[in-house]
Amino acid sequence: MNTAAAAGGAPPVRLFLCGDVMTGRGIDQVLPHPAPPQLFEAWMRSAQGYVALAERAGGPIARGAAYGYPWGEALPWLERMQPALRIVNLETAVTLSEDAQPGKGIHYRMHPANVPCLTAAGTDCCVLANNHVLDWGREGLRETLASLHAAGLRTAGAGADADEAAEPAALPLAAGGRLLVFAYATADSGVPEDWAASGTRCGVNFLATASPQSAQRIAGLVLQRRRPGDLVVVSVHWGGNWGFGIGPQQRGFAQALIDAGAADIVHGHSSHHPKGVEVHRDRLVLYGCGDLINDYEGIEGHESWHPELAVMYFPQLAAATGELQELLLVPLRRRRLRLEPAAAGEASWLAQMLEREGRALGTHAEAAGEDLVRVAWARRAPAAAGRQAGRRAG
């Protein structure tokens, strides 16, 4: 039976995607089972210091908070939007390892007993290909994988060896196909090359450079695993923390994956703020999603980037073809280590920024009320879309 054809009458697939979810350090300290707070940063020696900074900025924070506390207002939005699957970039080791990696200025970890913080939001897949998952060594990574898998969470982008690190998370879809999540971490996001998984050691799925050439290699791997009826997300941790610029290598990488039929969404993250959005051949490219959960409140600097702003991404795809049908963004703000409703005017600021940055990418954005942003683009002609769908299913 041709699954892709059978899915023709299936309802669209709405997903939840976001950027970095950093549930370690200060966040971990207010949850029921905080890890030892010792840090090795030049400017902070205890994770409790980040809680104090957030309290100074926003007010008192109770200790032993409910597991869902950091998600705050994101939880009602997830209930309202009802995404079929929920994918986050988990930028935190889940471990009690004491093997803090030398040479790293920052070490993120969450106590394994606080994993319900992730399941409280109904998370389906944690992307682990990033520059913090090995902050506490390879034993820390092994414990991270074991803790997440024991809680029923799928992972992508890290594993016990190179094969496991490269293997996609396969998440079932209601129409009978799967959502495949492939994940990669690039050197320019701060991932050391020796974090790469090998045939004999655990590590991340390392990508030296995201380029059209590396995209062709990845496309071959994706197409070996992709079956009719499957949708594919390629998640990549790339680039620096600040700046709206999107280089030609990144655009070439994303477009080459889409042109090869190897990605329905390119899910980029690493920047601490949202970046411009592209829709190439009716497929979504997120170049930088910004942080969703972190403990940076009270840290001064970068105010012009609105670093307190967090964004939830809700793309809706055609089940049969993977084409983007709708993209809604929900802006929230971080206060007291929790996601709260966006302040007045923040949805407008987000829409204006996306409109400005989207001009070169072919997208437009507008605020849809005080709490929602809608992204629009010029859709391809139906005949061209049909040819693409036929090529993918073949």
GIWO-V671529 format. One record per backbone hydrogen bond with DSSP energy under -1.0 kcal/mol. CO is the residue of the C=O (numbers start at 0). NH is the residue of the N-H. If there is no record, write none. Layout:
# GIWO-V671529
co=[CO & CO]
nh=[NH & NH]
This chain:
# GIWO-V671529
co=[1 & 2 & 4 & 6 & 12 & 13 & 15 & 16 & 18 & 19 & 19 & 20 & 23 & 24 & 26 & 27 & 29 & 36 & 43 & 44 & 45 & 46 & 47 & 48 & 49 & 50 & 51 & 52 & 53 & 54 & 65 & 67 & 69 & 70 & 71 & 72 & 73 & 74 & 75 & 76 & 77 & 84 & 85 & 85 & 87 & 88 & 92 & 97 & 100 & 107 & 108 & 109 & 110 & 111 & 113 & 114 & 114 & 115 & 117 & 118 & 123 & 124 & 125 & 126 & 127 & 131 & 133 & 134 & 136 & 137 & 138 & 139 & 140 & 141 & 142 & 143 & 144 & 145 & 146 & 147 & 148 & 153 & 155 & 156 & 158 & 160 & 161 & 168 & 170 & 172 & 176 & 177 & 178 & 179 & 180 & 181 & 183 & 184 & 185 & 185 & 186 & 191 & 192 & 194 & 197 & 200 & 202 & 203 & 203 & 204 & 210 & 211 & 212 & 213 & 214 & 215 & 216 & 217 & 218 & 219 & 221 & 221 & 226 & 230 & 231 & 231 & 232 & 233 & 234 & 235 & 236 & 240 & 246 & 247 & 248 & 249 & 250 & 251 & 252 & 253 & 254 & 255 & 256 & 257 & 263 & 264 & 265 & 266 & 268 & 275 & 277 & 279 & 281 & 282 & 283 & 284 & 285 & 287 & 292 & 295 & 301 & 302 & 305 & 307 & 309 & 311 & 312 & 313 & 314 & 315 & 315 & 316 & 317 & 322 & 325 & 326 & 327 & 328 & 329 & 331 & 332 & 337 & 338 & 339 & 342 & 344 & 345 & 346 & 347 & 348 & 349 & 350 & 351 & 352 & 353 & 357 & 357 & 363 & 365 & 371 & 372 & 373 & 375 & 380 & 381 & 382 & 383 & 384 & 385 & 386 & 387 & 388]
nh=[5 & 6 & 7 & 9 & 316 & 83 & 86 & 312 & 88 & 291 & 292 & 90 & 26 & 28 & 29 & 30 & 64 & 46 & 40 & 38 & 48 & 49 & 51 & 52 & 53 & 54 & 55 & 56 & 57 & 58 & 68 & 71 & 338 & 73 & 74 & 76 & 77 & 78 & 79 & 80 & 81 & 15 & 123 & 124 & 126 & 20 & 109 & 99 & 103 & 92 & 24 & 94 & 113 & 114 & 116 & 117 & 118 & 119 & 122 & 121 & 153 & 87 & 155 & 89 & 129 & 134 & 136 & 100 & 140 & 141 & 142 & 143 & 144 & 145 & 146 & 147 & 148 & 149 & 150 & 152 & 151 & 125 & 127 & 204 & 202 & 164 & 165 & 180 & 178 & 175 & 172 & 230 & 170 & 232 & 168 & 234 & 236 & 206 & 188 & 190 & 189 & 194 & 195 & 203 & 161 & 197 & 158 & 196 & 205 & 184 & 214 & 215 & 216 & 217 & 218 & 219 & 220 & 221 & 222 & 223 & 224 & 225 & 229 & 179 & 263 & 264 & 181 & 266 & 183 & 268 & 185 & 271 & 250 & 251 & 252 & 253 & 254 & 255 & 256 & 257 & 258 & 259 & 261 & 260 & 283 & 233 & 285 & 235 & 237 & 286 & 284 & 282 & 323 & 279 & 265 & 277 & 267 & 274 & 21 & 298 & 304 & 305 & 308 & 333 & 331 & 329 & 16 & 327 & 14 & 324 & 325 & 12 & 321 & 317 & 315 & 374 & 313 & 372 & 311 & 309 & 339 & 334 & 72 & 332 & 345 & 348 & 349 & 350 & 351 & 352 & 353 & 354 & 355 & 356 & 357 & 361 & 362 & 375 & 373 & 367 & 328 & 365 & 363 & 384 & 385 & 386 & 387 & 388 & 389 & 390 & 391 & 392]
